[in-house]
Amino acid sequence: MIDILSRLRPSYEKPRRQQKYVDPDPRKEAENARHLAKYVFPRQYGLSSPFCPTIQSKRDAFKIREYSDRENEIKTKGSCKTPKRLKDVLGLLDKIIWRHGKCAYKPLRDKTCPSKVSLTH
């Protein structure tokens, strides 16, 4: 899931001090939340799921599909309406994307798991 979050809002991009802060576009933020919802709730959008396998033919019976990258499947499905039961969840998914972008993973990692190797050697 970190992969899709990094594509939607990278955590490593920090604004420069000289640049003026610009509010994010609400339409783009809502679009990103809907896109993340397709990864989290694929069956609600009619996408394939590892928990409900569909076998098209006998030769595909033992083929393992890759579910970490669904971009091709989402593009072939095209645009679809967000189900009513997921409308309330979109706000939470937007918060997940926003907090992922603000989190400084490298300093957090260095603080919780300090390196045993000396930097002077």
C-alpha positions as CSV (number, residue, x, y, z in Angstrom):
1,M,0.0,0.0,0.0
2,I,3.0,2.3,0.6
3,D,3.7,2.1,-3.2
4,I,0.4,3.5,-4.2
5,L,0.6,6.2,-1.4
6,S,4.0,7.2,-2.6
7,R,2.6,7.6,-6.2
8,L,-0.4,9.7,-5.0
9,R,1.6,11.9,-2.6
10,P,5.3,11.3,-2.2
11,S,6.6,11.7,1.4
12,Y,10.1,12.6,0.2
13,E,9.1,15.8,-1.6
14,K,9.7,18.7,0.8
15,P,8.7,22.3,-0.2
16,R,11.6,24.7,-0.4
17,R,11.6,27.7,1.9
18,Q,11.6,30.2,-0.9
19,Q,8.4,28.7,-2.5
20,K,5.1,30.1,-1.3
21,Y,2.7,27.5,0.1
22,V,-0.1,26.6,-2.3
23,D,-3.2,24.8,-1.0
24,P,-3.8,21.4,-2.7
25,D,-6.6,21.2,-5.2
26,P,-9.6,19.6,-3.5
27,R,-10.7,17.9,-6.7
28,K,-7.3,16.3,-7.1
29,E,-7.3,15.2,-3.4
30,A,-10.8,13.6,-3.8
31,E,-9.6,11.9,-7.0
32,N,-6.6,10.5,-5.2
33,A,-8.9,9.2,-2.4
34,R,-11.2,7.5,-4.9
35,H,-8.2,5.9,-6.6
36,L,-6.8,4.6,-3.3
37,A,-10.3,3.2,-2.5
38,K,-10.0,1.0,-5.6
39,Y,-6.9,-0.6,-4.1
40,V,-8.4,-1.0,-0.6
41,F,-11.9,-2.1,-1.7
42,P,-11.4,-3.7,-5.1
43,R,-14.6,-5.9,-5.0
44,Q,-16.8,-2.8,-4.5
45,Y,-15.6,-1.5,-7.8
46,G,-15.9,-4.8,-9.7
47,L,-12.1,-5.4,-9.7
48,S,-10.5,-8.8,-9.0
49,S,-9.5,-9.7,-5.5
50,P,-7.1,-12.3,-4.1
51,F,-9.8,-13.4,-1.7
52,C,-12.3,-14.2,-4.4
53,P,-10.3,-15.7,-7.3
54,T,-12.0,-16.0,-10.7
55,I,-10.7,-18.7,-12.9
56,Q,-11.3,-18.1,-16.6
57,S,-9.7,-21.3,-18.0
58,K,-7.9,-24.4,-16.8
59,R,-4.5,-23.0,-17.7
60,D,-5.1,-19.9,-15.6
61,A,-6.0,-22.1,-12.6
62,F,-2.5,-22.1,-11.1
63,K,-1.4,-18.7,-12.3
64,I,-0.7,-16.3,-9.4
65,R,-1.8,-12.8,-10.1
66,E,0.0,-9.6,-8.9
67,Y,-2.3,-7.4,-6.8
68,S,0.1,-4.8,-5.6
69,D,-0.2,-2.9,-8.9
70,R,-3.7,-2.5,-10.3
71,E,-3.2,0.4,-12.6
72,N,-3.8,-1.7,-15.8
73,E,-6.9,-3.3,-14.4
74,I,-8.3,0.1,-13.2
75,K,-7.6,1.7,-16.6
76,T,-9.3,-1.2,-18.5
77,K,-12.3,-1.0,-16.2
78,G,-12.6,2.8,-16.8
79,S,-14.3,5.3,-14.7
80,C,-17.0,4.0,-12.4
81,K,-19.2,5.5,-9.8
82,T,-18.2,5.3,-6.1
83,P,-20.6,3.1,-4.2
84,K,-22.7,4.9,-1.6
85,R,-21.4,2.8,1.2
86,L,-17.9,4.0,0.6
87,K,-18.6,7.7,0.5
88,D,-17.9,8.1,4.3
89,V,-14.6,6.2,4.0
90,L,-13.2,8.6,1.4
91,G,-12.5,11.2,4.0
92,L,-10.4,8.7,6.0
93,L,-8.5,7.6,2.9
94,D,-7.8,11.3,2.2
95,K,-6.3,11.6,5.7
96,I,-4.2,8.5,5.2
97,I,-2.7,10.1,1.9
98,W,-2.2,13.5,3.6
99,R,-0.5,12.0,6.7
100,H,1.7,9.7,4.5
101,G,2.9,12.8,2.6
102,K,3.7,14.6,5.9
103,C,5.5,11.7,7.6
104,A,9.3,11.9,7.6
105,Y,10.0,8.2,7.3
106,K,13.8,8.3,7.3
107,P,14.3,10.3,10.6
108,L,11.6,8.1,12.2
109,R,13.4,5.0,11.1
110,D,16.8,6.4,12.3
111,K,15.3,7.2,15.7
112,T,13.5,3.9,16.2
113,C,16.2,1.6,14.6
114,P,19.6,3.3,15.1
115,S,22.4,1.9,13.0
116,K,24.9,-0.2,14.8
117,V,27.6,0.7,12.2
118,S,29.8,3.7,13.0
119,L,29.5,6.5,10.4
120,T,33.2,7.4,10.7
121,H,34.5,4.1,9.3
